[in-house]
Amino acid sequence: MSTDYDIIVVGGGGAGMTAALFAQAAGASVMLLEADTKLGGATRLSGGVVYAAGTSVQQAMGITDSPQAMYDYIMTLNGWQTRPDIIRLFAERSAATVEWLVSLGAEYEWVVKSGVDTVPRGHCTVGAGDTIGRLLINEVGAKGIETALGTRVDRLLVEDGRVVGVHASGMDLRAKAVIITTGGFGNSPGMRARFFPSAAQHGDIVYSVHNDAPFILGDGIKLGEAIGAQITGHDTGLVLPSAGLVPNSVEAFLPPWCMLVNDEGRRFMPENSPYAVSGYLINEQSGAHAWAIFDEKTLVEGSADKRFSDPYHTGEVSQTWDEDLIRKHVESGKIRRADTLEALADMVGINRLALSETVARYNSDAQDGVDSEWAKQAPKYFPIDAAPYFAVEVRASVIGQTSAGLDIDTKGRVRDRNGVAIPGLYAAGEILGCVQGNRYSGGGMGVGNALTFGRLAGEEAAASLRVNA
Ligand SMILES: Cc1cc2nc3c(=O)[nH]c(=O)nc-3n(C[C@H](O)[C@H](O)[C@H](O)COP(=O)(O)OP(=O)(O)OC[C@H]3O[C@@H](n4cnc5c(N)ncnc54)[C@H](O)[C@@H]3O)c2cc1C
């Protein structure tokens, strides 16, 4: 078979650049195709948190951890509704990803508890995703990997059941193996409706963090579907809570100073829960929403404390829960205000009797400085007892990651609808539908997945050339 390259990588984000680098290191000639006019994708826009267990960085900070503990946590959190073989691989190879980033020049001053486990595994890259993107781009350049920007792949070439190249910009390019690393589909309303209905249900207010990466449109799903690839992971992904006060804004946590209740007037989680659980829990309430309740005194004092808004030390502090902004939205009618809690409950449709019970308990807990029912850990506990009272609607309407997509085996090979590996086709990163289960396990799972499975795909695709030579 005459080919233009050994391996073509489709998508030049974190997974794609990593796959290209490791494939080339294993001796393959590589072409990296990127639809955008620059490399980096969502990876470069990200917070740069990398989820990993058993790293030298953790060790230096005195954190005891292991791949087995990471595996156990992810499987348990997901009620085993995710693939043990894939999670085992991820857990076992995650530390090597961090060590590799360190070898390229990444620095880590913080490792945070980014999920609901007891172990800090979220490795916060100094300089966030921009650092990771820059280091990878430099490395791709330094290694002389051939790259074509502005080149959007629209079809896979298949001969005798084997993927033999791609079609892009009106041209066929042939290769012995193709690696799909096109990222997620957060920017495509059609794909969201089809594959992520629990996020799409919020309609026009849905915002995806992928907004500034214009080609995060689910192309990899289309490329795979057209040749019989299995699409898996329906309606999984990361949804982040939002008050919708600042257009297109993202924040990882709700403020610890508010009390969150459902329409039934009951609390249902610690308000500042990690997004490993918070957005999902809000979506499960009636009306798929919740109400942040606080009083005048809390608004003034609580909103001045911004510590909650940058948990991953990126240097970006959210403005969403500022006093001025809240007052502005009271005027616009988006936030409701009333002189009594009963009137507030009636205004927004919360069960007023239950709300009164909930507030009584909340206030008594605030006095004791302990959340006796939901175990919220907060710098300060604010009672709700000084009129006027406020209610802010919160919805899990921000997409932090999409997780429906291609299915792979433990060699990174894309599987068809019968579970059989499609010859010549590999995939890695957010395009995969088989990594995340029902819950995002913690900050860092996206970049961790991209780089860890990108390396696997690159190495395995290159190894397959030797076998097939
Ligand atoms: C603002 C933001 C913050 C985030 N923070 C974190 C975080 O701190 N930690 C974490 O783990 N995750 C985070 N994530 C998620 C994480 O960044 C992604 O899941 C991960 O980086 C995806 O990597 P990828 O290589 O699969 O895709 P990407 O990095 O998105 O790369 C995909 C590339 O493929 C290109 N492409 C698409 N279609 C085609 C086509 N047809 N032909 C050619 N090229 C194509 C795209 O243009 C893009 O460059 C964040 C995401 C965002 C946007």
The ligand as a Tripos MOL2 file, in Angstrom:
@<TRIPOS>MOLECULE
LIG
   53    58     1     0     0
SMALL
NO_CHARGES

@<TRIPOS>ATOM
      1 C1        -12.2910   26.5200   29.6440 C.3       1 LIG1
      2 C2        -12.0060   25.0610   29.8790 C.ar      1 LIG1
      3 C3        -11.4770   24.6620   31.1050 C.ar      1 LIG1
      4 C4        -11.1800   23.3100   31.3080 C.ar      1 LIG1
      5 N1        -10.4900   22.9540   32.4200 N.ar      1 LIG1
      6 C5        -10.0810   21.6860   32.5670 C.ar      1 LIG1
      7 C6         -9.1620   21.3240   33.5810 C.ar      1 LIG1
      8 O1         -8.6420   22.1590   34.3220 O.2       1 LIG1
      9 N2         -8.8150   20.0110   33.6950 N.ar      1 LIG1
     10 C7         -9.3170   19.0660   32.8510 C.ar      1 LIG1
     11 O2         -8.9740   17.9050   33.0000 O.2       1 LIG1
     12 N3        -10.1370   19.3820   31.8350 N.ar      1 LIG1
     13 C8        -10.4990   20.6710   31.6610 C.ar      1 LIG1
     14 N4        -11.2560   20.9950   30.5790 N.ar      1 LIG1
     15 C9        -11.6050   19.9390   29.6140 C.3       1 LIG1
     16 C10       -10.3360   19.5560   28.8330 C.3       1 LIG1
     17 O3         -9.6540   20.7220   28.4400 O.3       1 LIG1
     18 C11       -10.6570   18.7120   27.6100 C.3       1 LIG1
     19 O4        -11.4800   17.6220   27.9400 O.3       1 LIG1
     20 C12        -9.3890   18.1650   26.9610 C.3       1 LIG1
     21 O5         -8.3640   19.1190   26.9430 O.3       1 LIG1
     22 C13        -9.7080   17.6970   25.5570 C.3       1 LIG1
     23 O6         -8.5120   17.4040   24.8800 O.3       1 LIG1
     24 P1         -8.5900   16.8050   23.4040 P.3       1 LIG1
     25 O7         -7.2160   16.7560   22.8950 O.co2     1 LIG1
     26 O8         -9.4040   15.5840   23.4010 O.co2     1 LIG1
     27 O9         -9.4210   17.8920   22.6040 O.3       1 LIG1
     28 P2         -8.9970   19.3870   22.2480 P.3       1 LIG1
     29 O10        -7.8510   19.8520   23.0570 O.co2     1 LIG1
     30 O11       -10.2420   20.1830   22.2710 O.co2     1 LIG1
     31 O12        -8.4590   19.2600   20.7560 O.3       1 LIG1
     32 C14        -9.2940   18.8570   19.7110 C.3       1 LIG1
     33 C15        -8.7760   19.5150   18.4470 C.3       1 LIG1
     34 O13        -9.3550   18.8800   17.3070 O.3       1 LIG1
     35 C16        -9.6200   19.8780   16.3370 C.3       1 LIG1
     36 N5        -10.6300   19.3430   15.4010 N.ar      1 LIG1
     37 C17       -11.9500   19.1260   15.6230 C.ar      1 LIG1
     38 N6        -12.5170   18.5920   14.5300 N.ar      1 LIG1
     39 C18       -11.5500   18.4530   13.5970 C.ar      1 LIG1
     40 C19       -11.5290   17.9410   12.2680 C.ar      1 LIG1
     41 N7        -12.6270   17.4680   11.6690 N.pl3     1 LIG1
     42 N8        -10.3480   17.9480   11.5870 N.ar      1 LIG1
     43 C20        -9.2100   18.4390   12.1640 C.ar      1 LIG1
     44 N9         -9.1860   18.9340   13.4340 N.ar      1 LIG1
     45 C21       -10.3450   18.9310   14.1400 C.ar      1 LIG1
     46 C22       -10.0980   21.0480   17.1600 C.3       1 LIG1
     47 O14       -10.0220   22.2600   16.4550 O.3       1 LIG1
     48 C23        -9.1490   20.9910   18.3580 C.3       1 LIG1
     49 O15        -7.9970   21.7480   18.1600 O.3       1 LIG1
     50 C24       -11.5260   22.3420   30.3210 C.ar      1 LIG1
     51 C25       -12.0500   22.7560   29.0990 C.ar      1 LIG1
     52 C26       -12.2520   24.1010   28.8610 C.ar      1 LIG1
     53 C27       -12.6850   24.5130   27.4870 C.3       1 LIG1
@<TRIPOS>BOND
     1     1     2 1
     2     2     3 ar
     3     2    52 ar
     4     3     4 ar
     5     4     5 ar
     6     4    50 ar
     7     5     6 ar
     8     6     7 ar
     9     6    13 1
    10     7     8 2
    11     7     9 ar
    12     9    10 ar
    13    10    11 2
    14    10    12 ar
    15    12    13 ar
    16    13    14 ar
    17    14    15 1
    18    14    50 ar
    19    15    16 1
    20    16    17 1
    21    16    18 1
    22    18    19 1
    23    18    20 1
    24    20    21 1
    25    20    22 1
    26    22    23 1
    27    23    24 1
    28    24    25 2
    29    24    26 1
    30    24    27 1
    31    27    28 1
    32    28    29 2
    33    28    30 1
    34    28    31 1
    35    31    32 1
    36    32    33 1
    37    33    34 1
    38    33    48 1
    39    34    35 1
    40    35    36 1
    41    35    46 1
    42    36    37 ar
    43    36    45 ar
    44    37    38 ar
    45    38    39 ar
    46    39    40 ar
    47    39    45 ar
    48    40    41 1
    49    40    42 ar
    50    42    43 ar
    51    43    44 ar
    52    44    45 ar
    53    46    47 1
    54    46    48 1
    55    48    49 1
    56    50    51 ar
    57    51    52 ar
    58    52    53 1
@<TRIPOS>SUBSTRUCTURE
     1 LIG1         1 GROUP 0 **** ****
